[in-house]
C-alpha cells in the first residue's frame, strides 16, 4: 500500500547564498507561491543554521523524508559548494522516492540524470562568476 505523503517541505536560510541575501519571509512567500502555482502542497519550512558552510538542518531533514513528496527551496546556490556533498544529499533524497524543486532556477530533480544536469549548470554558473566582466578593446 502506497503511503500518503504530506507535500513538499520548505528549506530556507537566513544567511547569504550566491549573490543573494533574501530574507526568510520572502523565501517562504516565494516557495508558497510556487507550490500554489504548481498545485503541490507546501509544508512549513525548516531554517538552516546561520553558520558558514553549515548544512546540519538540511542533513537532518533528509534523514527521513518518507512522510513528504520532497523538498522545495529558493535557489540552487543554497546547496553545499562541494559537488560530492550535493550528490550525496540528492542520492539520499532520491532513494526515498522524493523530488527537489528549486524555485528561482525553475529546476525539478527527480532522477540521477536531473542531478547530473544540475551539476553541469552549477559548474557553468561557477565559471561565469569567475570570468572577466569586461573585455579590453585593445
C-alpha positions in Angstrom: 0.0 0.0 0.0 1.4 3.4 -1.0 2.0 5.9 1.8 0.0 9.1 1.7 2.7 11.9 1.7 2.1 15.3 3.1 3.6 17.5 0.4 6.9 19.4 -0.1 8.8 20.6 2.9 10.3 24.1 2.5 14.0 24.7 3.1 15.2 28.3 3.7 18.2 30.1 5.1 18.9 33.4 6.8 22.5 33.6 5.5 23.6 34.9 2.1 23.8 32.4 -0.7 25.5 33.2 -4.1 24.9 36.8 -4.8 21.6 36.8 -2.9 20.6 37.8 0.6 16.9 37.1 0.6 15.0 37.5 3.9 13.5 34.2 5.2 9.9 35.6 5.0 10.4 36.4 1.3 11.9 33.0 0.6 8.9 31.4 2.3 6.5 33.6 0.3 8.2 32.6 -3.0 8.0 28.9 -2.0 4.4 29.1 -1.0 3.5 30.9 -4.3 5.4 28.4 -6.4 3.6 25.5 -4.7 0.3 27.1 -5.2 1.0 27.7 -8.9 2.2 24.2 -9.4 -0.6 22.7 -7.4 1.5 20.9 -4.8 1.1 21.1 -1.0 3.6 23.3 0.8 4.7 22.3 4.3 6.2 24.9 6.5 10.0 25.3 6.0 12.9 24.5 8.2 15.5 27.3 8.5 19.2 26.4 8.1 21.6 27.5 10.8 23.4 30.8 10.2 26.9 29.3 10.4 29.0 29.4 7.3 29.0 26.1 5.3 26.7 24.5 7.8 24.0 22.2 6.4 23.1 20.5 9.6 19.4 21.3 9.2 19.3 20.1 5.6 21.2 16.9 6.5 18.8 16.3 9.4 15.8 17.0 7.2 16.7 14.5 4.5 17.3 11.6 7.0 13.7 10.8 6.9 11.6 12.3 4.1 9.2 9.3 3.9 6.3 11.5 5.0 6.9 14.1 2.3 6.9 14.2 -1.5 10.2 16.1 -1.3 11.8 19.5 -0.7 11.3 22.9 -2.2 14.0 25.5 -1.9 14.6 29.0 -3.2 17.9 28.6 -5.2 20.4 26.1 -6.2 23.0 28.4 -4.6 21.7 27.4 -1.2 23.1 23.9 -1.7 26.6 22.9 -0.5 29.5 24.1 -2.5 31.2 20.7 -2.9 29.8 18.5 -5.6 30.4 15.3 -3.7 28.3 16.7 -0.8 25.5 17.8 -3.1 25.4 14.5 -4.8 25.3 12.6 -1.5 22.3 14.7 -0.4 20.5 14.2 -3.7 21.2 10.4 -3.6 19.6 10.1 -0.2 16.6 12.2 -1.3 16.0 10.2 -4.5 16.4 6.9 -2.6 13.4 7.8 -0.6 11.3 8.4 -3.7 11.3 12.1 -3.2 12.0 15.1 -5.5 13.5 18.5 -5.1 12.0 21.7 -6.6 14.3 24.7 -6.9 12.1 27.7 -7.4 14.4 30.5 -8.7 16.1 28.5 -11.4 12.9 26.5 -12.3 14.6 23.1 -11.7 13.0 19.9 -10.6 15.2 17.0 -9.5 13.5 13.6 -9.8 16.3 11.3 -11.2 20.0 10.9 -11.2 20.1 12.4 -14.8 18.5 15.5 -13.3 21.2 15.7 -10.7 23.9 15.5 -13.5 22.2 18.3 -15.4 22.1 20.4 -12.2 25.8 19.8 -11.5 26.6 20.9 -15.0 24.6 24.1 -14.5 26.3 24.8 -11.2 29.7 24.3 -12.8 28.8 26.7 -15.6 27.5 29.2 -13.1 30.8 29.0 -11.1 32.8 29.6 -14.3 30.6 32.6 -15.2 31.1 34.2 -11.8 34.9 33.9 -12.2 35.1 35.1 -15.8 36.0 38.7 -16.6 33.1 41.1 -16.7 34.6 43.3 -19.4 36.8 42.6 -22.4 39.7 45.1 -23.2 39.2 46.8 -26.6 42.9 46.6 -27.4 
